[in-house]
Amino acid sequence: MNVNQPKHTMLRSSLPALLFVLLIWVIFYIDIHFKLGLNQFGLRPHNLFGLTGILTMPLLHGDLGHIASNSIPLLVLGTFLFYYYKEIAFKVFSISYISSGILVWLFARNGNLSIHIGASGLIYALAGFLFFSGILRKNKALFGVTLLITFLYGTIIWGVFPSEFQKAIHYNENSHNISWEGHLFGFLSGVVLAYLYKRKGVQEPKYSWDFNNDEDVDETNPYWLVNENENPVEEKKEDLLKNTSDNPYTVNYTFIPKKDEEAD
């Protein structure tokens, strides 16, 4: 996949994230308008009836401020994911969605029969994936995304710590209503996916001088001089030296020895 894609594809890449954001807003509107109380179907840790919350948790939100604060990061991070990691975007999004919920169900504290709702776990998963993928792949464009994620959402790292710690550093005074476990396990899911999929999608550019003669040639890499022989670089040189007279752009030089020049 070419990192330098046409600009118009950025809009196209935003469609999956935009549709997801639209979905959570439709669910939120229906819940509020008809007073359905859908939040009761959120994720309940260690509870068999709460297993359905693995699927419903990211779709449910408590109030207007909650859903609004999640919508913009979902749109931004989702667009980056589908633009720069087109080949694996759906896999990363789907696994992040499921794995963060499973981990919360397994390991989150169940004080006062807590119910976890909101897409913040998914947001942390996408942020973790995008941040570490840019570092692991050593690609300039993707590293730029890493820096942008740091600039836009760098402070969210404090959200993975327990509410007591957040209060102590004055990160969020109302953190007792925030699922920091969802943040933590979402972020960990993204980090693990960044490592597992580091060989998929955009990679660090490889040039001929980056390889040893005994290393395998990656024929799918456009930066590699592909050749069937063991030493593709030397063979490429030989090809350039052959039949130079047939090349209309060949420039021939004639060197006159100095002694002959003096004789004239």
LUMGU-264745 format. One line per 3 residues: number of its first residue (from 0); their letters; for each residue x negated, y, z negated of N, C-alpha, C. Coordinates in steps of 0.02 Angstrom, whole numbers, plus 50000, padded with zeros to 5 digits. Layout:
# residues N
NUM = a = X,Y,Z,X,Y,Z,X,Y,Z | ...
***
This chain:
# residues 264
0 = mnv = 49958,49940,50000,50000,50000,50000,49956,50062,50000 | 49973,50107,50041,49935,50169,50046,49959,50219,49994 | 49912,50244,49953,49931,50292,49902,49954,50357,49933
3 = nqp = 49922,50377,49987,49940,50440,50019,50000,50431,50065 | 50057,50418,50035,50118,50409,50073,50147,50476,50093 | 50189,50477,50146,50221,50540,50164,50262,50567,50106
6 = kht = 50266,50633,50104,50299,50665,50047,50373,50647,50042 | 50404,50633,50099,50476,50620,50097,50491,50555,50060 | 50443,50509,50053,50455,50446,50019,50461,50456,49944
9 = mlr = 50439,50512,49917,50447,50525,49846,50521,50528,49828 | 50560,50560,49871,50632,50564,49859,50663,50495,49863 | 50641,50455,49911,50667,50388,49918,50648,50346,49857
12 = ssl = 50589,50355,49831,50566,50317,49774,50604,50335,49710 | 50633,50394,49709,50670,50416,49650,50740,50384,49645 | 50763,50354,49700,50832,50328,49702,50845,50274,49649
15 = pal = 50802,50223,49640,50816,50173,49588,50822,50203,49519 | 50777,50248,49501,50780,50281,49436,50842,50325,49431 | 50858,50359,49485,50917,50403,49485,50981,50363,49476
18 = lfv = 50985,50305,49508,51044,50262,49501,51050,50236,49430 | 50994,50219,49400,50996,50194,49331,51019,50249,49283 | 50992,50308,49292,51013,50365,49250,51087,50379,49260
21 = lli = 51110,50376,49323,51181,50386,49337,51223,50333,49301 | 51199,50271,49301,51235,50217,49268,51244,50230,49193 | 51191,50250,49159,51197,50261,49087,51242,50320,49072
24 = wvi = 51244,50370,49116,51289,50426,49106,51362,50406,49117 | 51375,50363,49166,51443,50339,49178,51467,50299,49117 | 51424,50255,49091,51442,50216,49032,51455,50262,48972
27 = fyi = 51411,50312,48964,51419,50359,48909,51485,50397,48914 | 51502,50419,48974,51565,50456,48985,51625,50412,48969 | 51625,50351,48995,51681,50306,48984,51689,50291,48909
30 = dih = 51632,50281,48876,51634,50267,48804,51664,50324,48765 | 51643,50385,48781,51667,50444,48745,51740,50460,48763 | 51755,50456,48827,51822,50476,48850,51876,50429,48823
33 = fkl = 51862,50364,48824,51912,50315,48802,51901,50292,48730 | 51851,50321,48697,51836,50305,48627,51831,50229,48616 | 51788,50199,48655,51781,50126,48653,51734,50102,48598
36 = gln = 51691,50146,48575,51643,50125,48523,51595,50072,48547 | 51568,50081,48607,51524,50030,48637,51459,50021,48599 | 51441,50068,48558,51377,50063,48522,51375,50003,48476
39 = qfg = 51432,49976,48458,51433,49916,48416,51403,49856,48452 | 51397,49861,48518,51368,49807,48557,51293,49817,48569 | 51263,49860,48530,51190,49869,48535,51153,49809,48508
42 = lrp = 51088,49814,48506,51046,49758,48485,51042,49754,48409 | 51058,49696,48382,51053,49683,48310,50996,49633,48299 | 50941,49653,48269,50884,49608,48260,50903,49546,48219
45 = hnl = 50877,49488,48239,50885,49425,48204,50957,49401,48199 | 51001,49430,48239,51072,49412,48237,51091,49381,48303 | 51121,49321,48301,51139,49287,48363,51188,49328,48405
48 = fgl = 51234,49363,48370,51282,49404,48407,51248,49466,48436 | 51190,49482,48410,51155,49540,48435,51111,49527,48495 | 51109,49463,48517,51067,49447,48575,51090,49483,48638
51 = tgi = 51154,49494,48644,51179,49530,48703,51151,49601,48706 | 51129,49626,48648,51100,49693,48646,51035,49698,48685 | 51003,49642,48700,50943,49644,48741,50959,49675,48810
54 = ltm = 51019,49661,48834,51041,49688,48898,51076,49755,48891 | 51112,49765,48836,51153,49825,48829,51117,49883,48796 | 51064,49869,48757,51031,49922,48719,51011,49982,48762
57 = pll = 50976,49974,48818,50955,50032,48857,51013,50070,48890 | 51072,50040,48891,51129,50072,48925,51172,50114,48878 | 51161,50107,48813,51204,50140,48764,51167,50197,48729
60 = hgd = 51203,50252,48716,51173,50310,48683,51222,50339,48633 | 51193,50368,48580,51234,50391,48525,51271,50455,48537 | 51239,50504,48568,51271,50568,48580,51241,50602,48641
63 = lgh = 51265,50661,48655,51243,50697,48715,51168,50713,48713 | 51144,50734,48654,51072,50749,48648,51029,50688,48659 | 51053,50631,48636,51016,50568,48644,51008,50549,48717
66 = ias = 51063,50548,48753,51059,50527,48824,51023,50579,48867 | 51032,50643,48850,50998,50696,48888,50922,50692,48880 | 50899,50678,48819,50827,50674,48806,50795,50614,48840
69 = nsi = 50835,50562,48854,50808,50502,48887,50813,50506,48963 | 50857,50547,48989,50870,50547,49061,50811,50573,49102 | 50782,50629,49081,50728,50659,49120,50666,50614,49121
72 = pll = 50643,50588,49063,50585,50541,49065,50599,50480,49108 | 50660,50453,49105,50676,50395,49146,50670,50412,49220 | 50694,50470,49239,50691,50490,49309,50620,50502,49332
75 = vlg = 50580,50536,49291,50511,50552,49309,50468,50489,49312 | 50469,50451,49259,50427,50391,49255,50450,50338,49305 | 50515,50331,49313,50541,50283,49362,50521,50301,49433
78 = tfl = 50521,50365,49449,50500,50387,49515,50426,50372,49527 | 50384,50387,49478,50313,50371,49484,50302,50296,49494 | 50340,50256,49457,50332,50184,49462,50348,50160,49533
81 = fyy = 50405,50181,49560,50426,50156,49626,50389,50190,49683 | 50356,50245,49670,50316,50278,49722,50246,50248,49728 | 50213,50240,49671,50144,50217,49672,50136,50141,49665
84 = yke = 50188,50107,49642,50183,50034,49632,50242,50000,49666 | 50254,50018,49727,50312,49995,49765,50317,49919,49766 | 50261,49884,49771,50262,49811,49779,50286,49775,49716
87 = iaf = 50273,49804,49658,50288,49770,49596,50336,49809,49552 | 50363,49864,49578,50404,49910,49537,50464,49875,49505 | 50501,49836,49545,50561,49804,49518,50543,49752,49465
90 = kvf = 50487,49717,49476,50465,49668,49426,50447,49702,49361 | 50408,49756,49366,50387,49792,49306,50447,49821,49270 | 50492,49851,49307,50552,49881,49276,50594,49828,49242
93 = sis = 50607,49773,49276,50649,49720,49248,50618,49687,49187 | 50555,49671,49192,50521,49638,49136,50516,49685,49076 | 50503,49748,49090,50501,49798,49035,50568,49803,49001
96 = yis = 50620,49802,49040,50689,49807,49015,50704,49749,48967 | 50686,49688,48988,50703,49629,48949,50654,49618,48892 | 50589,49623,48906,50539,49605,48855,50541,49651,48795
99 = sgi = 50551,49716,48805,50554,49762,48749,50613,49745,48704 | 50670,49726,48733,50728,49706,48694,50717,49642,48655 | 50685,49594,48687,50671,49530,48654,50625,49540,48594
102 = lvw = 50573,49581,48603,50526,49593,48548,50560,49630,48490 | 50603,49677,48506,50640,49712,48453,50684,49663,48415 | 50719,49619,48451,50763,49570,48419,50723,49523,48374
105 = lfa = 50663,49505,48395,50623,49458,48357,50589,49489,48297 | 50563,49550,48304,50517,49576,48253,50540,49640,48218 | 50591,49672,48242,50613,49734,48210,50643,49720,48141
108 = rng = 50637,49767,48097,50669,49761,48031,50745,49766,48039 | 50780,49731,47996,50852,49730,48001,50884,49761,47940 | 50856,49818,47920,50883,49852,47861,50953,49879,47873
111 = nls = 50997,49865,47827,51067,49888,47830,51101,49867,47896 | 51082,49808,47920,51112,49782,47981,51108,49833,48038 | 51048,49859,48049,51037,49912,48098,51055,49890,48168
114 = ihi = 51078,49937,48208,51095,49926,48278,51050,49972,48320 | 51015,49942,48367,50969,49980,48409,51002,49995,48476 | 51004,50059,48494,51032,50080,48558,50985,50131,48590
117 = gas = 50992,50140,48656,50953,50191,48690,50901,50161,48736 | 50880,50201,48786,50831,50179,48836,50761,50201,48819 | 50749,50225,48758,50682,50249,48741,50630,50194,48743
120 = gli = 50649,50132,48726,50602,50076,48731,50579,50066,48803 | 50625,50072,48850,50608,50066,48921,50563,50124,48942 | 50576,50183,48917,50534,50241,48932,50463,50230,48909
123 = yal = 50455,50205,48848,50388,50192,48822,50353,50137,48862 | 50391,50088,48884,50362,50035,48925,50335,50062,48991 | 50374,50104,49024,50352,50134,49087,50292,50180,49077
126 = agf = 50294,50219,49023,50238,50264,49008,50175,50224,48995 | 50180,50170,48956,50122,50128,48941,50094,50096,49004 | 50139,50072,49047,50116,50040,49110,50081,50090,49154
129 = lff = 50111,50148,49166,50082,50198,49211,50016,50224,49183 | 50013,50234,49118,49952,50261,49088,49893,50213,49097 | 49902,50150,49077,49847,50104,49079,49833,50076,49148
132 = sgi = 49882,50074,49192,49870,50051,49261,49822,50098,49296 | 49830,50163,49286,49785,50211,49317,49714,50203,49294 | 49705,50183,49232,49637,50173,49205,49608,50107,49230
135 = lrk = 49647,50054,49228,49622,49988,49247,49606,49983,49321 | 49643,50016,49363,49634,50011,49436,49579,50056,49463 | 49558,50106,49424,49504,50151,49444,49517,50185,49511
138 = nka = 49579,50202,49522,49598,50236,49584,49611,50309,49567 | 49583,50354,49607,49587,50425,49591,49659,50450,49587 | 49700,50430,49635,49769,50453,49635,49806,50427,49574
141 = lfg = 49796,50363,49557,49830,50334,49500,49803,50362,49434 | 49738,50377,49433,49711,50408,49373,49740,50478,49364 | 49755,50511,49419,49790,50576,49415,49858,50568,49384
144 = vtl = 49893,50513,49399,49957,50499,49368,49948,50489,49293 | 49894,50454,49274,49879,50444,49203,49871,50510,49167 | 49834,50556,49197,49825,50622,49167,49891,50660,49162
147 = lit = 49932,50653,49214,49996,50688,49214,50042,50660,49159 | 50042,50593,49152,50082,50562,49099,50058,50586,49031 | 49992,50591,49023,49964,50615,48960,49987,50687,48946
150 = fly = 49986,50728,48998,50005,50798,48990,50079,50805,48974 | 50122,50766,49008,50194,50773,49000,50219,50738,48937 | 50192,50679,48923,50221,50638,48870,50169,50611,48821
153 = gti = 50112,50645,48817,50059,50621,48773,50080,50617,48700 | 50122,50662,48679,50141,50664,48608,50188,50607,48588 | 50217,50572,48637,50264,50519,48619,50228,50460,48586
156 = iwg = 50161,50459,48589,50125,50404,48557,50140,50401,48483 | 50155,50459,48453,50172,50459,48381,50237,50423,48368 | 50278,50415,48418,50342,50382,48409,50338,50308,48398
159 = vfp = 50279,50278,48408,50272,50206,48397,50256,50189,48324 | 50246,50240,48283,50230,50228,48213,50293,50229,48170 | 50290,50197,48113,50350,50196,48068,50375,50265,48051
162 = sef = 50439,50269,48036,50472,50334,48023,50439,50371,47965 | 50413,50334,47916,50381,50366,47859,50318,50404,47881 | 50281,50374,47926,50221,50407,47952,50239,50468,47994
165 = qka = 50292,50462,48034,50313,50518,48076,50334,50578,48033 | 50368,50564,47978,50387,50618,47933,50326,50650,47901 | 50277,50608,47884,50218,50634,47850,50179,50682,47894
168 = ihy = 50179,50671,47959,50142,50715,48005,50189,50767,48037 | 50252,50767,48015,50302,50814,48040,50313,50807,48115 | 50309,50745,48139,50321,50734,48210,50396,50736,48225
171 = nen = 50435,50704,48184,50508,50703,48194,50541,50698,48126 | 50570,50752,48103,50600,50753,48036,50661,50707,48031 | 50692,50692,48088,50751,50649,48087,50735,50579,48111
174 = shn = 50673,50557,48100,50650,50494,48127,50684,50433,48096 | 50722,50443,48041,50756,50386,48010,50811,50358,48056 | 50832,50398,48106,50882,50374,48154,50851,50353,48220
177 = isw = 50785,50352,48222,50749,50335,48283,50722,50264,48279 | 50731,50226,48331,50706,50157,48333,50632,50157,48352 | 50589,50167,48301,50517,50167,48317,50494,50098,48338
180 = egh = 50530,50045,48315,50512,49977,48337,50525,49970,48412 | 50580,50000,48436,50592,49999,48508,50538,50034,48547 | 50514,50091,48520,50459,50127,48552,50396,50084,48554
183 = lfg = 50380,50054,48496,50318,50016,48490,50318,49956,48537 | 50370,49916,48535,50372,49855,48575,50381,49871,48649 | 50414,49926,48665,50417,49947,48734,50348,49966,48760
186 = fls = 50312,50005,48721,50245,50026,48740,50199,49966,48749 | 50202,49919,48702,50160,49859,48707,50177,49819,48769 | 50241,49815,48786,50262,49780,48847,50231,49811,48908
189 = gvv = 50232,49878,48911,50202,49913,48968,50127,49902,48973 | 50093,49902,48917,50020,49892,48917,50003,49821,48942 | 50040,49772,48918,50028,49702,48939,50042,49694,49014
192 = lay = 50095,49724,49038,50111,49720,49110,50059,49755,49153 | 50032,49810,49128,49979,49844,49164,49918,49799,49173 | 49904,49759,49123,49847,49713,49127,49863,49653,49172
195 = lyk = 49923,49625,49165,49942,49566,49203,49947,49580,49278 | 49967,49641,49295,49977,49659,49365,49921,49704,49392 | 49865,49704,49359,49811,49749,49380,49783,49731,49449
198 = rkg = 49794,49669,49471,49770,49648,49538,49823,49655,49592 | 49881,49680,49573,49936,49688,49620,49945,49762,49637 | 49961,49776,49700,49973,49845,49720,49909,49882,49735
201 = vqe = 49910,49947,49725,49853,49990,49742,49793,49971,49700 | 49734,49968,49733,49673,49949,49699,49619,50002,49709 | 49566,49994,49671,49507,50037,49680,49478,50025,49749
204 = pky = 49463,50077,49788,49432,50068,49854,49366,50030,49848 | 49356,49981,49893,49294,49942,49894,49258,49954,49959 | 49194,49967,49954,49153,49979,50013,49100,49924,50019
207 = swd = 49069,49919,50076,49023,49864,50089,48965,49863,50040 | 48942,49921,50018,48885,49923,49973,48903,49905,49902 | 48969,49896,49888,48991,49877,49822,48988,49801,49811
210 = fnn = 48974,49763,49866,48976,49691,49861,48906,49662,49868 | 48896,49603,49839,48837,49564,49851,48851,49517,49909 | 48798,49491,49939,48806,49449,49997,48844,49385,49981
213 = ded = 48839,49361,49918,48870,49298,49900,48941,49307,49874 | 48969,49368,49874,49036,49379,49851,49086,49368,49907 | 49146,49349,49888,49198,49336,49937,49220,49400,49969
216 = vde = 49239,49396,50032,49263,49453,50069,49339,49456,50063 | 49365,49512,50043,49437,49522,50039,49461,49550,50106 | 49490,49506,50147,49510,49527,50214,49569,49574,50215
219 = tnp = 49604,49580,50158,49661,49626,50155,49640,49696,50135 | 49576,49706,50118,49552,49771,50096,49530,49812,50157 | 49561,49867,50170,49545,49906,50231,49476,49938,50227
222 = ywl = 49445,49940,50168,49380,49972,50161,49323,49923,50172 | 49339,49861,50182,49288,49810,50190,49275,49797,50264 | 49212,49791,50282,49195,49775,50351,49205,49700,50360
225 = vne = 49260,49681,50389,49279,49610,50393,49238,49575,50447 | 49210,49518,50429,49172,49478,50476,49171,49406,50452 | 49168,49358,50496,49170,49289,50476,49103,49265,50446
228 = nen = 49049,49298,50463,48984,49276,50438,48974,49294,50366 | 48922,49266,50336,48910,49277,50265,48888,49348,50251 | 48853,49379,50299,48828,49446,50287,48861,49493,50338
231 = pve = 48921,49518,50321,48958,49559,50370,48924,49625,50386 | 48887,49652,50339,48855,49717,50351,48800,49710,50404 | 48757,49659,50397,48704,49648,50445,48733,49632,50514
234 = ekk = 48786,49592,50515,48817,49575,50579,48846,49637,50612 | 48874,49681,50572,48901,49743,50599,48846,49785,50631 | 48788,49786,50599,48731,49823,50628,48710,49793,50694
237 = edl = 48708,49726,50697,48687,49693,50759,48736,49708,50816 | 48800,49709,50799,48851,49724,50850,48842,49794,50878 | 48822,49839,50836,48813,49909,50858,48752,49916,50903
240 = lkn = 48702,49873,50892,48640,49877,50932,48646,49842,50999 | 48696,49797,51006,48703,49759,51067,48738,49801,51121 | 48716,49792,51182,48749,49823,51239,48760,49898,51232
243 = tsd = 48709,49932,51207,48717,50004,51199,48721,50039,51267 | 48695,50007,51319,48697,50038,51385,48767,50042,51412 | 48811,49998,51386,48880,49998,51410,48923,50049,51373
246 = npy = 48895,50079,51324,48933,50127,51284,48927,50196,51316 | 48982,50226,51339,48978,50291,51374,48954,50347,51328 | 48954,50336,51262,48935,50388,51216,48864,50378,51189
249 = tvn = 48827,50330,51219,48759,50316,51195,48712,50372,51217 | 48670,50395,51172,48619,50445,51187,48551,50412,51184 | 48513,50414,51239,48446,50384,51242,48394,50438,51236
252 = ytf = 48343,50426,51196,48288,50472,51186,48224,50443,51216 | 48185,50487,51248,48119,50467,51274,48066,50503,51235 | 48020,50466,51205,47967,50495,51165,47902,50495,51205
255 = ipk = 47871,50553,51209,47808,50560,51246,47751,50560,51196 | 47704,50514,51203,47646,50513,51156,47610,50580,51159 | 47583,50600,51104,47550,50664,51099,47488,50669,51145
258 = kde = 47451,50614,51150,47390,50615,51192,47408,50626,51265 | 47465,50596,51288,47485,50606,51357,47505,50678,51369 | 47537,50708,51319,47558,50777,51326,47498,50824,51333
261 = ead = 47445,50809,51295,47385,50850,51299,47349,50841,51367 | 47356,50780,51394,47323,50768,51458,47354,50809,51513 | 47421,50819,51509,47454,50860,51560,47431,50932,51556
***
